[in-house]
């Protein structure tokens, strides 16, 4: 996940994507699924986490417009967790599950090539920040 912050393009530092709408989420999902290395169950890092306060997810991407914006609070849905009014979120059913070890977000690549898969197209899941993952969405200013 930390690798995204070391990416640059034309001198602009990259940061993990802050997803602000269904349209943006759908667009990023289409990029992931169109990659020649895409396989079912492929995930991609996005720039949300709950490292500061367990159960409160905010964008930590490096984008000054969205950094620190809380989009989910209260932990898991079973504990009363819910999206913050006006902020987009797309958590998979039952997520975030708040195990305490899962502080970073991925977007699920879905079941493009396997309709019987249980993976959810474009939905988000909280996972351990140091989980291996080959894909991430990087945004650039400029």
Residue pairs with C-beta under 8 A, 6 or more apart in sequence:
1 16
1 45
1 104
1 129
1 130
1 133
1 136
3 136
4 14
4 15
4 16
4 45
4 47
4 136
4 138
5 13
5 14
5 15
5 16
5 62
6 14
7 13
7 14
7 138
8 14
8 140
9 140
10 140
10 142
11 142
12 140
12 141
12 142
13 62
13 140
13 141
14 62
14 138
14 139
14 140
15 47
15 61
15 62
15 63
15 138
15 139
16 45
16 46
16 47
16 60
16 61
16 62
16 136
16 137
16 138
16 139
17 24
17 28
17 46
17 47
17 61
17 137
17 138
17 139
18 46
18 47
18 48
18 59
18 61
18 63
18 65
18 66
18 67
18 69
18 139
19 25
19 28
19 46
19 48
19 88
19 90
19 107
20 66
20 88
21 88
22 88
22 90
25 88
25 90
25 107
25 122
26 122
28 44
28 46
28 107
28 122
28 137
29 107
29 109
29 110
29 121
29 122
31 137
32 38
32 42
32 44
32 107
32 109
32 135
32 137
33 109
33 110
33 112
35 135
37 134
38 109
38 112
39 109
39 113
40 109
40 110
40 111
40 112
40 113
40 114
40 117
40 119
41 108
41 109
41 117
41 119
42 109
42 134
42 135
43 106
43 107
43 108
43 109
43 125
43 127
43 133
43 135
44 106
44 107
44 109
44 133
44 135
44 136
44 137
45 104
45 105
45 106
45 133
45 135
45 136
45 137
46 105
46 106
46 107
46 124
46 136
46 137
47 59
47 60
47 61
47 62
47 63
47 66
47 105
48 57
48 58
48 59
48 60
48 71
48 104
48 105
48 124
49 57
49 58
49 60
49 103
49 104
49 105
49 129
50 56
50 57
50 58
50 72
50 96
50 98
50 103
50 126
51 60
51 103
51 104
51 129
52 58
54 75
54 98
54 100
54 103
55 73
55 74
55 75
55 76
55 79
55 81
55 96
55 98
56 70
56 72
56 73
56 74
57 70
57 71
57 72
57 73
57 89
57 96
57 105
57 126
58 67
58 68
58 69
58 70
58 71
59 66
59 67
59 68
59 69
59 71
60 67
60 68
61 67
61 139
63 139
63 141
69 87
70 84
70 87
71 83
71 84
71 87
71 88
71 89
72 81
72 82
72 83
72 84
72 87
72 89
72 91
72 96
73 81
73 82
73 84
74 80
74 81
74 82
75 81
75 96
75 98
76 94
76 95
76 96
76 97
76 98
77 91
77 94
78 94
79 98
81 96
81 98
83 89
89 124
90 107
90 122
90 123
90 124
91 123
91 124
91 125
92 108
92 120
92 123
92 124
92 125
93 120
93 123
95 123
95 124
95 125
95 126
96 102
96 125
96 126
97 126
98 126
101 128
102 126
102 127
102 128
103 126
103 128
103 129
104 126
104 127
104 128
104 129
104 131
105 124
105 125
105 126
105 127
106 124
106 125
106 127
106 131
106 133
107 122
107 123
107 124
107 137
108 119
108 120
108 121
108 122
108 123
108 124
108 125
109 119
109 121
109 135
110 117
110 119
110 120
110 121
110 122
111 117
111 118
111 119
111 120
111 121
112 121
